[in-house]
Amino acid sequence: NGTITLNVTDTDSDSTGTITTETASVNFRMNVNPIADPVTLKVSQATGDEDAGRTNSNDEKVSADTIDAPQNGIVLNINVLSDDNKDIPGASSTNLKEEYNVTIDGIPDGGSLYVYDNNSSQWVLVNNSTDLAGYEDLSLVDNPDGTWKITINDYQNDQLPRFIPPYNSDTDYTFSVSANSFDTPNTSLTQVLQLNFVVDAVVDIPANDDLASANVSDDDSNSN
C-alpha cells in the first residue's frame, strides 16, 4: 500500500495576494503475485544392508512383516533448493517460503518408506497399502507393475526418507525422484533424477540347526 501526494503552487508574475499551495493525495494498493521458482534437485546413490530397519530379521520366529526400527532404514539423500529457498536467513514467515513437493516412484511392493509428514510433524511408515488418511502432506499410488510411488508435499530437506527393502532382499533398485516448488497458486516445472540403490547382502543365521538323531541296526541287530 502507498500514497501519492501532489503539491501545486502558483508562482507566476500575475499572481496576486497570498501565494498558497494546494495539495491532493490518493491512496493506491500494489499486488505482487508470487511465482514458483525453478528447483535444483540433488540426489546421491544410496547404500545399505538387506533388511535394514528390521533388527530381528534373522529370527525365524519373527514375522517378515515386522519392521521395528524404520529409522535405521537406508537413507535417501534427496535435497531440493530454489532461489526462494525457505532455508535462507530471514525466510521465517509463511509468506516468504516456497514449498517443495517430492515424488519417489518405483518403490517395490514389499518395500516400505519411512517418511516425514510436515503437516502433522510425524514420521510415518508407509507401504503400497497404507491408509494415509489424516496425513495431508502424503499421498501414494499403487502402480500396476509391482511398484508404487509416494508424493511428499512440503518436503523438508532435514528429514530424509528411509527405505526398508523387502524382507531378505538384496536386490539393487533405481527410483525415479521428481520435485517442484509451490508458491500459491503457482507450481514450477518439475525436475526428475534417478536415484540408485545398492543393497548389500547379509548372511542369514542358519535355521533349524538342531542335530537330528536316528537309530540304525547292524547285521547282528545291535543298535548304533
C-alpha positions in Angstrom: 0.0 0.0 0.0 1.1 3.6 -0.6 0.1 7.2 -1.0 0.8 9.6 -3.9 0.7 13.3 -2.9 0.7 16.2 -5.4 1.5 19.7 -4.3 0.7 22.7 -6.7 1.9 26.3 -6.1 1.1 29.2 -8.5 4.1 31.5 -8.6 3.5 33.3 -11.9 4.2 37.0 -12.1 0.4 37.7 -12.4 -0.3 36.0 -9.1 -1.9 38.4 -6.5 -2.5 38.1 -2.9 -1.0 35.4 -0.6 0.6 32.5 -2.5 -0.7 29.2 -1.2 0.0 25.5 -2.1 -2.8 23.2 -3.0 -2.4 19.6 -2.0 -4.2 16.4 -3.1 -3.4 12.8 -2.2 -4.5 9.4 -3.5 -4.0 6.0 -1.9 -3.0 3.0 -4.0 -2.5 -0.7 -3.5 0.1 -2.8 -5.3 -0.4 -6.6 -5.5 2.7 -8.7 -6.2 1.7 -12.2 -7.4 4.0 -15.0 -6.3 5.9 -17.1 -8.9 7.2 -20.5 -8.1 10.9 -20.6 -8.8 12.5 -23.5 -10.6 14.1 -26.0 -8.3 17.5 -27.6 -8.2 17.1 -31.3 -7.3 20.1 -33.2 -5.9 20.3 -36.9 -5.2 23.1 -39.3 -4.4 23.5 -43.1 -4.6 22.2 -44.8 -1.5 23.8 -47.9 0.0 22.7 -50.1 2.9 22.1 -53.7 4.1 19.3 -56.1 3.3 16.6 -56.0 6.0 17.7 -52.5 7.1 15.0 -51.4 9.5 14.5 -54.9 10.9 16.6 -55.7 13.9 15.4 -59.4 14.2 15.3 -60.3 10.5 17.3 -63.5 11.2 14.9 -64.8 13.8 12.7 -67.4 12.2 10.1 -66.7 14.9 9.7 -63.1 13.9 7.3 -62.2 11.1 8.8 -60.9 7.9 6.4 -58.0 8.1 7.9 -56.8 11.4 9.7 -53.5 10.9 10.7 -52.5 14.3 13.4 -49.9 13.5 12.4 -48.0 10.4 14.6 -45.1 11.4 17.5 -47.4 10.6 16.4 -47.9 7.0 18.5 -46.9 4.1 18.7 -43.1 3.9 17.5 -41.4 0.6 19.7 -38.4 0.0 17.3 -36.1 -1.7 17.8 -32.3 -1.5 15.7 -29.6 -3.1 16.7 -25.9 -3.5 15.3 -22.8 -5.2 16.1 -19.1 -5.4 13.3 -18.5 -2.9 14.8 -21.1 -0.6 12.9 -21.5 2.6 16.2 -22.1 4.4 17.7 -18.7 3.7 18.1 -16.3 6.6 15.0 -14.1 7.0 12.6 -16.5 5.3 10.9 -17.5 8.5 7.3 -16.4 7.9 4.9 -18.5 5.8 4.5 -15.9 3.1 8.3 -15.8 2.4 8.5 -19.6 1.8 8.1 -21.9 -1.1 7.0 -25.4 -0.5 8.8 -28.3 -2.2 6.9 -31.3 -3.4 8.9 -34.6 -4.0 7.6 -37.8 -5.6 9.5 -41.0 -5.3 8.5 -43.7 -7.8 9.5 -47.3 -8.4 9.4 -48.5 -4.8 8.9 -52.3 -5.0 5.9 -54.0 -3.5 7.1 -55.4 -0.2 9.3 -52.4 0.4 8.5 -49.6 2.8 9.4 -46.0 3.2 9.8 -44.1 6.5 8.8 -40.5 5.6 8.1 -37.3 7.5 4.7 -35.6 7.2 5.4 -31.9 8.0 1.7 -31.1 8.5 1.4 -33.4 11.4 5.1 -33.2 12.4 5.1 -37.0 12.5 7.2 -39.8 10.9 5.1 -42.4 9.1 5.9 -45.9 8.0 4.4 -46.4 4.5 3.9 -49.3 2.1 1.8 -49.7 -1.0 -1.4 -50.3 1.0 -1.0 -47.8 3.8 -4.1 -45.7 4.6 -2.8 -42.1 4.7 -6.0 -40.5 5.9 -5.0 -37.8 8.3 -1.6 -37.1 6.7 -2.3 -34.2 4.4 1.2 -33.9 3.0 1.4 -37.5 1.9 -0.3 -39.4 -1.0 0.5 -42.7 -2.7 -0.3 -44.5 -5.9 -0.1 -48.3 -6.3 1.4 -48.9 -9.8 0.2 -51.8 -12.0 3.8 -53.1 -12.5 4.5 -54.3 -8.9 5.8 -50.9 -7.7 4.3 -47.9 -6.0 5.1 -44.2 -5.6 4.6 -41.6 -2.9 4.4 -37.8 -3.1 5.6 -35.8 -0.1 4.3 -32.2 -0.1 6.1 -29.5 1.9 9.2 -31.7 1.8 11.8 -31.0 4.5 15.5 -31.3 3.5 16.5 -32.1 7.0 14.0 -35.0 7.3 15.4 -37.5 4.8 13.2 -40.5 3.9 14.4 -44.1 4.8 13.9 -47.1 2.6 13.3 -50.6 4.1 13.8 -53.2 1.4 11.5 -56.2 1.0 12.3 -59.0 3.5 15.6 -60.8 2.8 16.0 -58.9 -0.5 19.5 -57.8 -1.6 18.2 -56.6 -5.0 19.5 -53.3 -6.2 16.9 -50.7 -7.2 16.6 -47.5 -9.2 13.9 -45.0 -8.0 12.7 -42.0 -10.1 12.7 -38.8 -8.0 10.9 -35.7 -9.1 10.5 -32.4 -7.4 8.9 -29.0 -8.0 8.2 -25.8 -5.9 4.8 -24.5 -5.0 4.1 -20.8 -4.2 0.3 -20.3 -4.1 -1.2 -20.6 -6.6 1.7 -21.5 -8.9 3.8 -24.6 -9.4 7.2 -24.7 -11.0 8.4 -27.0 -13.7 9.2 -30.5 -12.4 12.8 -31.8 -12.3 13.5 -35.5 -12.4 16.5 -37.6 -11.5 17.3 -41.3 -11.0 18.3 -42.5 -7.5 20.3 -45.8 -7.5 20.2 -48.1 -4.5 22.9 -50.7 -3.7 21.6 -53.2 -1.2 24.3 -55.3 0.3 23.5 -59.0 1.2 23.7 -60.0 4.8 24.4 -63.7 5.7 21.4 -65.2 7.5 21.7 -67.2 10.7 21.1 -70.9 9.8 17.6 -72.0 10.8 16.6 -75.5 12.2 20.2 -76.2 13.1 19.5 -78.8 15.8 21.2 -82.1 15.0 18.7 -84.9 14.3 19.4 -88.4 15.7 18.4 -91.8 14.4 18.9 -95.4 15.5 20.2 -98.0 13.0 20.9 -101.6 13.4 23.8 -103.7 12.1 23.5 -107.2 10.9 23.9 -108.5 14.4 20.8 -106.5 15.5 23.0 -104.2 17.6 21.7 -100.6 17.8 24.2 -97.8 17.0 
